[in-house]
Amino acid sequence: MNPIFLVAESDLGTRRLVTDTLTAKGYRVECVQTMAEARSLLKRLEPDMILAALDLDGGPGYDLLRMARDNGCEAPLVLLVDRDMDDPGGVVVRYGAMTYLRRPVDGRRLSMLACLGLDLKAGKVRERDLTASLVRTSGFLGSLLEAVDGAVFLLDPKGTVEAASERGAAMLGRPAVEVTGAPYLSLLPAGAAHRHSEALARAGTVLLPQRLEDCRGGLVLDILFRPVFQGHASSGFVVLWRDMTPQRRLEAELAESRLLYGAVRDSVRDAVLVFDRADGVILDGNEAAERFYGHARQALIGMDIADLMVEPGPVMEAIRSGVSRLSGTSHRRKDGTEFPAEMALSHFSHGGREVCTVCVSDISRRRAVEEALREGARLYRAVVEDQTELICRYTPDGALSFVNEAYAKFFGVDGDEVVGHEFFPALADDERRDVRSWLREAGPERPVFDREQRVVRHDGDGRWVLWTNRAVLDHRGQVVEIQAVGRDITERKEAEHALSLAMAEKEQYRLNLEATFRSIPDAIITVDSELRVIATNSAAATLLGIDREHARGTLFSELLPVPGNACQSVLSQVLRTSRSVHGYEAEFAVPGLGVRTAELNCTPLIDHDKRHAGAVLVVRDISRIADLEKRLHERQGFRGIIGRSSAMQDMYRLLEQLSSLDSTVIILGESGTGKELAAEALHYGGSRAGHPLVKVNCSALTESLLESELFGHVRGAFTGAIRDKAGRIQTAEGGTLFLDEIGDISPLIQLKLLRFLEQKEYERVGESRTCTADVRIIAATNADLRNAVRQGLFREDLYYRLNVMPVALPPLRARQADIPLLVDHFLEIFSNQFGKVFDGVSGEVMDLFMSYAWPGNIRELRHALEHACILAPGGEIALRHIRRDFVDQMFGGPPAGFPTTPGGGAGTVDADLPGEGSWPLVRPGRADRRAVLDALERCGGNKARAARQLGIHRATLYRRLKAWGLAD
């Protein structure tokens, strides 16, 4: 439909111009000249736009706007004014017109205003419709808020309540007018407001409904926070409170009922099965049913009655007919075995079906018990008759009701004749009173009464008899009969007498032993298997400060509460391993004597049954000996090199002599013996310590690279030489050049190195200019250079130039006395590195270390300990912390290719190495009996010195001497 324009204008020319312009646009134009005509037209139709003259006949044109509004018309008004009118805009604003148009009318402006007016009319119509829709929606919303089962709150994005149901206001305890417009969280208690705030924040963040449960005024509320979307953004929230109190109460009651039912069902020892009475299908079962039939509960459900019954027909008939009990039924287990049972049946309706709950009692044990009772009754008399004990039964008043053959024979009476006679006359008066007193008190609390009695048999022989009177009680706990069993204990009594004599003799032996204890100058402590002190001697009080009066029965840890107590460690090890410990040295702070060094020897305490009942610890003060040994071996290291063996002491003295000299030195030794440390000791101990120590591994570089690395090169000397480079010799000016693995250099490098050693001159690669350098050369190798010279692989002149002062480093197997010192050194390093505290290694690990050949020398020892320290949490390093393949290698002998003695045993190095003549020709830790005896003879019986010479631990030497029967 074409838009309608109402033109109210008395001027004919203006009307025609407006009409022509609008008609040309396709609009419908209705023209009037007076106010009355305009009023009449407005009643008949609704124009889309009004153009009215301000000076219209019958009233001003702007009155048409009011008339249109009264009729529900939203048409905009354009006032037609004279060209010379002042301030027409003020009139437009005052009366709500859209705009004005001066005469004569401009057609283009009119067309533009027509388009704008129609758009304005359409917008106002939409606004009116939306307002009406909003009013209807508000009404619907109010009805919906009240219709919802619960309290409803509508919140804007900031959490302000825009609307609330009457129930919501009531649950808050406030009028609805106070709730609307208030911040939602301000209406809640502090604790609840915090939880609701978090839920609102989550709902606004994830744009998904959030739910929480709250308690308010005794009610359980289920609160839902649902975000409201406008497009993809949240424009508010709907908060719904639902009272879940009745539902939660019902759920709790239902859960309690289910738990109660389940607990009762599963606590019943008998099988409980629920059957469908119509077809005999199993609907449920308890845990006992699983045990009875061997089927899982889920497998039982759905099975047929025929799967469990040997004869299902009678049982099914009983279920259908409503029988409450069924006996003598036979049931089948999953494995096919059968068992007898009694069934109790209960019938009821559940879930629209008729069901039957059956309680199945396995009576196979009861039948077996009944049969056993019958058999027992048959066997009782036969068993009692065959007993050698004196057996009789008598009533509470003392009348005998039964005696066995042994009783009759012992007292020389006829068994049948004595029945009915009084039992008590055979007892003395005091014994009779005691028995009668017990009979008055006998019952479940005191069913047995024992009494020893000396009796005279019928042949005049006096015997001791132990009578055990046992009351036979009825179901009320009343005594109905007493069974007395007499045992001839004459031999036991005689043994007790002999034992008392032995105890007296033992006491005398103990007194003699205590006297011996007091006379021994060494401290002696005996403990039981729980480390409680059994005895100490007087020397223990002097050496260890032990209070003898309070020591007995005290835990050893409380007796000597000293951190890292060596005595307790040794005792614990002996109790744990049942193996003796000999020659363990430790230091103690003795009041009045200062720090003392003691030797600990501990042996398991074995009782007469050959069981370990504790341990004996002997503490010997060896402070004077230790001081002498300390002075003898006071040098335990030298500039980072660890070791106090005689071979190392000789090497320290040699290194001291060579440190202050500039002579060329070659260091010989196997891989891992510390050749680089020796080179550092030589450098930093001499006058060149303030200058560089430059190290070169000759085996790691090719000939060309090594030549460039040692002597340097100039730019363009070879491909890739883009700049001049200083060599290691130039870098070491004034200092020391350490050439490791010197035996691996090529003949060309040997020649150039020989020239430098002889003349201190060299030429850079690619340059003919001769350079000089003041550098000391220290070389090292693990190869046999003499053999290489013989084979033509190494220049003889270079060999003699290098071999000016050889320093031979002994392998670790030749200085095993240093292993404990090295172990402590590495443990201290790894304690700092890993942040753990290590208390040394176990005796088992130390023995293993001392008996191993160490083909990798000190480097291998360090890596083995590093691995163990990584695995161990701290404390003592045990055998389980040592790498498994390493332990296997230790126990399995030396690896393939390891140097051996002429006899084939592992342990020696090449005979050409200097200084090797003092090393043992047997594998350290594998010294045979002859070698040990020779070492003891050389050392005058001093086991510590002999162990050091043999290269084994002192504990290992003691253990071998004991195994050979030479411990004394």
Secondary structure, 3 states (H helix, E strand, C coil): CCCEEEEECCCHHHHHHHHHHHHHCCCEEEEECEHHHHHHHHHHCCCCEEEEECCCECCCCCHHHHHHHHCCCCCCEEEEECCCCCCHHHHHHHHCCCEEEECCCCHHHHHHHHHHHHHHHHHHHHHHHHHHHHHHHHHHHHHHHHHCCCEEEEECCCCEEEEECHHHHHHHCCCHHHHCCCEHHHHCCHHHHHHHHHHHHHHHHHCCCEEEEEEECCEEEEEEEEEEEECCEEEEEEEEEEECHHHHHHHHHHHHHHHHHHHHHHHCCCEEEEEECCCCEEEEECHHHHHHHCCCHHHHCCCEHHHCECCHHHHHHHHHHCCCEEEEEEEECCCCCEEEEEEEEEEEEECCEEEEEEEEEECHHHHHHHHHHHHHHHHHHHHHHHCCCEEEEECCCCEEEEECHHHHHHHCCCHHHHCCCECHHHCCHHHHHHHHHHHHHCECCECEEEEEEEEECCCCCEEEEEEEEEEEECCCCCEEEEEEEEEECHHHHHHHHHHHHHHHHHHHHHHHHHHHHHHCCCEEEEEECCCEEEEECHHHHHHHCCCHHHHCCCEHHHHCCCCCCHHHHHHHHHHHHCCCEEEEEEEEEECCCEEEEEEEEEEEEECCCCCEEEEEEEEEECHHHHHHHHHHCCCCEECCEECCCHHHHHHHHHHHHHHCCCCCEEEECCCCCCHHHHHHHHHHCCCCCCCCEEEEEHHHCCHHHHHHHHHCECCCCCCCCCCCECCHHHHCCCCEEEEECHHHCCHHHHHHHHHHHHHCEEECECCCCEEECCCEEEEEECCCHHHHHHCCCCCHHHHHHHCCEEEECCCHHHCHHHHHHHHHHHHHHHHHHHCCCEEEECHHHHHHHHHCCCCCHHHHHHHHHHHHHHHCCCEEECHHHCCHHHHHHHHHCCCCCCCECCCCCECCCCCCCCCHHHCCCCCCCCCCHHHHHHHHHHCCCCHHHHHHHHCCCHHHHHHHHHHCCCCC
